[in-house]
Amino acid sequence: MMRLASFMALLLGMAVLSGCVSQSDGSTTSEPERAASACMSACKVAAAAGTALEKGPCLTDAAMPQGWVCDIAHSPRTAADNDPANQCEAFGKAASHFVEVYPDCTLLRAL
């Protein structure tokens, strides 16, 4: 339980920090870029914590820019990607955008 609480606190911290990133020309990053960065970071934290990413779990419905979720997916899609147990419950409800990363934490897409 302590491990999960630490993981969620780290995710929240990454999300807060991702909103403060600016490019070298002084402009701030776009919302999809911040969401993608937060999702890839959450994936790396989950992998380091021993989370099984091959099944395509939803990494987080929270700790992302508002309206975004973070999910692991495969290309091409596998049966695990279509399993509702692995999908983010907030998508289509509290969130209308998603980031999908591969199990190796590289970006698949941000929509």
Secondary structure per residue as TSV (DSSP state, phi and psi in degrees):
chain	resnum	aa	ss	phi	psi
A	1	M	-	360.0	-40.5
A	2	M	H	-63.5	-37.2
A	3	R	H	-63.0	-42.4
A	4	L	H	-65.4	-41.8
A	5	A	H	-63.7	-41.2
A	6	S	H	-65.4	-41.3
A	7	F	H	-61.0	-46.3
A	8	M	H	-67.0	-37.4
A	9	A	H	-64.5	-39.7
A	10	L	H	-65.1	-42.3
A	11	L	H	-60.8	-43.2
A	12	L	H	-62.6	-43.5
A	13	G	H	-61.3	-40.5
A	14	M	H	-65.2	-39.2
A	15	A	H	-64.8	-42.4
A	16	V	H	-62.8	-46.3
A	17	L	H	-66.9	-32.6
A	18	S	H	-65.0	-24.3
A	19	G	T	-78.2	-7.4
A	20	C	T	-107.1	7.3
A	21	V	-	-80.5	135.4
A	22	S	B	-130.6	153.4
A	23	Q	-	-81.4	167.4
A	24	S	T	-63.3	-23.3
A	25	D	T	-85.0	5.1
A	26	G	S	92.7	-12.4
A	27	S	-	-81.2	150.0
A	28	T	B	-82.8	156.6
A	29	T	-	-72.4	156.7
A	30	S	-	-74.7	162.1
A	31	E	H	-59.7	-45.6
A	32	P	H	-60.6	-35.9
A	33	E	H	-67.1	-41.7
A	34	R	H	-64.3	-42.2
A	35	A	H	-64.1	-43.4
A	36	A	H	-62.8	-43.8
A	37	S	H	-62.5	-44.2
A	38	A	H	-63.6	-39.9
A	39	C	H	-67.6	-45.1
A	40	M	H	-62.7	-38.1
A	41	S	H	-65.6	-43.3
A	42	A	H	-61.6	-37.6
A	43	C	H	-63.0	-45.4
A	44	K	H	-64.3	-38.6
A	45	V	H	-65.6	-43.7
A	46	A	H	-63.0	-42.4
A	47	A	H	-63.2	-43.1
A	48	A	H	-65.2	-28.5
A	49	A	T	-83.8	-2.1
A	50	G	T	90.5	12.5
A	51	T	-	-66.6	134.7
A	52	A	-	-76.0	105.5
A	53	L	-	-89.4	-16.8
A	54	E	T	-64.0	-22.4
A	55	K	T	-83.0	-4.3
A	56	G	-	75.8	44.2
A	57	P	-	-73.0	157.7
A	58	C	E	-70.3	126.7
A	59	L	E	-81.6	-40.6
A	60	T	E	-164.6	137.3
A	61	D	S	-93.0	-12.1
A	62	A	S	-124.7	-178.0
A	63	A	S	61.3	26.5
A	64	M	S	-125.0	164.1
A	65	P	S	-53.1	146.8
A	66	Q	T	-53.5	132.5
A	67	G	T	88.6	7.3
A	68	W	E	-121.4	148.8
A	69	V	E	-125.8	163.4
A	70	C	E	-124.8	123.9
A	71	D	E	-135.0	149.2
A	72	I	E	-92.0	135.6
A	73	A	-	-144.2	169.0
A	74	H	-	-120.9	155.8
A	75	S	S	-133.9	111.0
A	76	P	S	-72.5	161.5
A	77	R	-	-59.9	147.9
A	78	T	-	-115.0	173.4
A	79	A	H	-59.3	-33.9
A	80	A	H	-61.8	-35.0
A	81	D	H	-67.8	-26.8
A	82	N	H	-93.0	-4.0
A	83	D	-	-76.9	117.9
A	84	P	G	-54.9	-26.0
A	85	A	G	-66.3	-21.8
A	86	N	G	-99.8	-2.4
A	87	Q	S	-98.2	153.7
A	88	C	-	-75.1	118.5
A	89	E	T	-61.6	-30.9
A	90	A	T	-73.1	-20.0
A	91	F	B	-66.8	129.7
A	92	G	T	89.2	-6.9
A	93	K	T	-118.8	-90.9
A	94	A	T	-79.9	-18.6
A	95	A	B	-123.0	137.1
A	96	S	-	-115.7	1.7
A	97	H	E	-129.4	154.5
A	98	F	E	-142.9	154.0
A	99	V	E	-116.3	133.3
A	100	E	E	-117.1	133.6
A	101	V	E	-122.3	154.0
A	102	Y	-	-72.4	163.4
A	103	P	T	-58.4	-18.3
A	104	D	T	-90.4	9.2
A	105	C	S	75.5	13.4
A	106	T	-	-88.2	153.7
A	107	L	E	-70.5	130.0
A	108	L	E	-94.5	-55.1
A	109	R	E	-168.6	157.8
A	110	A	E	-134.0	114.0
A	111	L	-	-128.4	360.0
